[in-house]
Amino acid sequence: MDRTRGPRRDGATAVSEGGKKRSTAARAGRVGESERPRASAYATSRDRSDRDGRGPARRAGGAGGAGRRDGSGGGRGGGRPLRVGLANPRRRVRAMFLVACFVFTVFAAQLVRLQGIEAGALSERATLSRTREFPIAAQRGSILDRSGTPLAVDEERRDIVADPEIIAGWTRTDRRTKKTEKPGARGAARILAPALDMPVGELETLLRGTPASPKYARLAVAVKPETWRAVEKLDVPGLAGVKASRRTYPAGPAAAPIVGFVGPDGRAADGTGSGLEYLLDDQLAGKPGKTIREVSADGRIIPMGVDDTSPATPGRAVRLTLDNDLNWYAHQAIEAKVKETKAESGMAVVMDRKGRLLAVAQSPGFDPAKPGATGSVTSSLPFQEVFEPGSTAKVMSIGTALEEGVHTPTSPFTVDDKIERASTTLNDSHEHPVERLTLAGILAQSSNVGTILATEQIAPATIEKYYRAFGVGAPSGVGFPGESRGIFAPSEEWEHQQRWTILYGQSVATTAIQATGVFQTIANQGVRVPPTLVDAVAADDGTLTPKALPEGRRVVSEKTAAEMTLMLESVVGENGTAAQAGITGVPVAGKTGTANRYSGTGGMMASFVGFAPADKPQFVVGVFVANPKGGHYGGSVAGPVFQKVMSYALEKYGVAPTGEKRTPYPLYVGQKTGPSAGQVDPGSIPDRGAPTARSPRSSSPSSSSTSTRSTTPSSSSSASSSSSSSASESDAESGVDDSSTTTGNG
């Protein structure tokens, strides 16, 4: 029995048992076939065992190799398991090769993307992460006076900024102890405080940053370059000195209302500035530049790194017609008069006979270094404040009468001190007996009643035409920011007594620039040239070429202008209303004005406007004092300021008197003229002791000058006069005024 169980290689045994096990082997073969996938993992090991005769196939004849050799094994179950999948070394190598190829393909694709397709964008992104942009402020153009003296200039400054994150992570080695320390914001503040002259606590707060701005903090604004150099030497990382500038105004308060100021950002066009800085912002403001630099993690500039600079384009310089010295002198003179008379404000305007503005001064004004200080007046009053011109407007009314041929300078008039028109009593500034005056006398004595008699026969439309030709009711042409066009209604809208009050400067409002421009027209032989303030704007190469003057327009003939000039000389004579405006040895032509004002606190506006030398005009000066105390007549209040400013202008420019002897027109009917022109023929003057019967009126200038008249300009740019009472805007301080003659009755 033991023998029959001998080695399974025995064929007989295999045959005898083959029948029993055939079905089992077949089933085993099918099972092995279904289990091939699991067998594949260890197929190599089984094959090796079978070849050594130790595998189960060798021991079991029906399932082993012997069975296959004699054909008795039968079925698929007797063979070795098939080598499938990765169990095959060749297939495994092939699969590994494919996987490697796939991986290398992905790497290659990424390499192509990084080095080829997206190389530029990725490089730019990487550079941006290491670079920082530093703005370069454009230098603003300078504002110069007519001789090149700076009125507004930029000075180099630095804004010191910090990166709080870099400051927070800053470490350094103590030189003495050799220990590494982390100063942080507090340590940096202690180091920087002396150089910046700032409290340590304030600096520390800035250096810590804010949640909204964790990487940017501005430590100091517009410091001098030497301050930044001192900060640089402290070797604190994360700091930068951004080039900036600060606007300075060497002319100070004298020119400030005209020159204006800029905002904190160095610009004026956004509404933070004023004056010419605002008006000329496009020319003055340059184009900012920038510097892009590569920096390290601690905020230090990387040597040989990115350093790309786009330079700023500086603004263009502007030269004005202003004379800085003359403007300063005018400012001093008007400021002194405002203080002396305790006036609300004062203005002084100087122009040459071609309309170039040489001085535009006011008081109060402001310090351009502190425009927001208490009491500052940043508006330019000569361009923006409106007031009734009063008797200075008589130049236009009487000039119209001369130009239209209605009267001559010697036309006689009988002038009372009151007149009834439109059921309203209109009167002079004070009571006086009936006078026999020439047209020249009416102007010299500044008679309201006489002006009405001389001009009321002229159609309102004609009066309006001449007034507008003189520049009333329209902007001056300078284009100054906030400039008023004045108040002047069309003639068809004149109501009640307005038809007559306009003739002597009421029910109409002008600015100081407009009022002075009227006399420029007379001084320029009847040709009005709109005032100018800008003489030249620099070209791209920096050259300054004077601008052409605006085209002039003839308003009255040269003959009328000459007649008006000679008549206006009498105003400054001993029988006129402004002897205080006279200049020894120099003929002066001018006119006083005393009128109501509607801005500020109201009150009166005392004025004197004139030109000199009268025989060869060079300069026109207008002086206006608002609401003075202790007297409000133009001759006594504004006249002395005119005399000082005009004398300075003539002396500065070396204008000498011509020495020409001029014969004035007679002021009174029958008055002798010539060498004794200042004397009056007694026979030509009515008996002052026997005035015509009339109801008594107060002779107080303060009560009779304006009487009960209420003239308030309407919002629709017309000035309406009220009913009743007087319209006396005469500045006559000598006491001779008006009523009508047979030739002057309307």
Stockholm file with secondary structure:
# STOCKHOLM 1.0

chainA/1-746         MDRTRGPRRDGATAVSEGGKKRSTAARAGRVGESERPRASAYATSRDRSDRDGRGPARRAGGAGGAGRRDGSGGGRGGGRPLRVGLANPRRRVRAMFLVACFVFTVFAAQLVRLQGIEAGALSERATLSRTREFPIAAQRGSILDRSGTPLAVDEERRDIVADPEIIAGWTRTDRRTKKTEKPGARGAARILAPALDMPVGELETLLRGTPASPKYARLAVAVKPETWRAVEKLDVPGLAGVKASRRTYPAGPAAAPIVGFVGPDGRAADGTGSGLEYLLDDQLAGKPGKTIREVSADGRIIPMGVDDTSPATPGRAVRLTLDNDLNWYAHQAIEAKVKETKAESGMAVVMDRKGRLLAVAQSPGFDPAKPGATGSVTSSLPFQEVFEPGSTAKVMSIGTALEEGVHTPTSPFTVDDKIERASTTLNDSHEHPVERLTLAGILAQSSNVGTILATEQIAPATIEKYYRAFGVGAPSGVGFPGESRGIFAPSEEWEHQQRWTILYGQSVATTAIQATGVFQTIANQGVRVPPTLVDAVAADDGTLTPKALPEGRRVVSEKTAAEMTLMLESVVGENGTAAQAGITGVPVAGKTGTANRYSGTGGMMASFVGFAPADKPQFVVGVFVANPKGGHYGGSVAGPVFQKVMSYALEKYGVAPTGEKRTPYPLYVGQKTGPSAGQVDPGSIPDRGAPTARSPRSSSPSSSSTSTRSTTPSSSSSASSSSSSSASESDAESGVDDSSTTTGNG
#=GR chainA/1-746 SS CTTTTSCTTCHHHHHHHHHHHHHHHHHHHHHHHHTHHHHGGGHHHHHHHHHTTCSHHHHCTTTSHHHHHHTCSCTGGGSCCCCCGGGSHHHHHHHHHHHHHHHHHHHHHHHHIIIIITHHHHHHHHHHHHEEEEEECCCCCCEECTTSCEEEEEEEEEEEEECHHHHHTCCEECTTTCCEECCHHHHHHHHHHHHHTCCHHHHHHHHTCBTTBTTCEEEEEEECHHHHHHHHTTCCTTEEEEEEEEEECTTGGGTHHHHCCCCTTSCCTTTTCCHHHHHTHHHHCCBCEEEEEEBCTTSCBCTTSCEEEECCBCCCCEEESCCHHHHHHHHHHHHHHHHHHTCSEEEEEEEETTCBEEEEEEESCCCTTSTTSTTCCCSCHHHHCCBCCGGGGHHHHHHHHHHTTSCCTTCEEEECSEEEETTEEEECSSCCCCEEEEHHHHHHHTCHHHHHHHHTTSCHHHHHHHHHHTTTTSCCSSCCTTCCCCBCCCGGGCCTTHHHHGGGTCSCBBCHHHHHHHHHHHHTTTEECCCBCEEEECCTTSCCCCCCCCCCEECSCHHHHHHHHHHHHGGGSTTSSCGGGCBTTBCCEEEEEEEEBCSTTCCEEEEEEEEESTTSCCEEEEEEEESCSSCCCHHHHTHHHHHHHHHHHHHHTTCCCCCCCCCCCCSBTTCCCSTTTTSCCGGGSCCTTSCCCCCCCCCCHHHHTTTTCCCEECTTSCEECCSSSCCCCCCCSSCCCCCCCTTTCC
#=GC SS_cons         CTTTTSCTTCHHHHHHHHHHHHHHHHHHHHHHHHTHHHHGGGHHHHHHHHHTTCSHHHHCTTTSHHHHHHTCSCTGGGSCCCCCGGGSHHHHHHHHHHHHHHHHHHHHHHHHIIIIITHHHHHHHHHHHHEEEEEECCCCCCEECTTSCEEEEEEEEEEEEECHHHHHTCCEECTTTCCEECCHHHHHHHHHHHHHTCCHHHHHHHHTCBTTBTTCEEEEEEECHHHHHHHHTTCCTTEEEEEEEEEECTTGGGTHHHHCCCCTTSCCTTTTCCHHHHHTHHHHCCBCEEEEEEBCTTSCBCTTSCEEEECCBCCCCEEESCCHHHHHHHHHHHHHHHHHHTCSEEEEEEEETTCBEEEEEEESCCCTTSTTSTTCCCSCHHHHCCBCCGGGGHHHHHHHHHHTTSCCTTCEEEECSEEEETTEEEECSSCCCCEEEEHHHHHHHTCHHHHHHHHTTSCHHHHHHHHHHTTTTSCCSSCCTTCCCCBCCCGGGCCTTHHHHGGGTCSCBBCHHHHHHHHHHHHTTTEECCCBCEEEECCTTSCCCCCCCCCCEECSCHHHHHHHHHHHHGGGSTTSSCGGGCBTTBCCEEEEEEEEBCSTTCCEEEEEEEEESTTSCCEEEEEEEESCSSCCCHHHHTHHHHHHHHHHHHHHTTCCCCCCCCCCCCSBTTCCCSTTTTSCCGGGSCCTTSCCCCCCCCCCHHHHTTTTCCCEECTTSCEECCSSSCCCCCCCSSCCCCCCCTTTCC
//
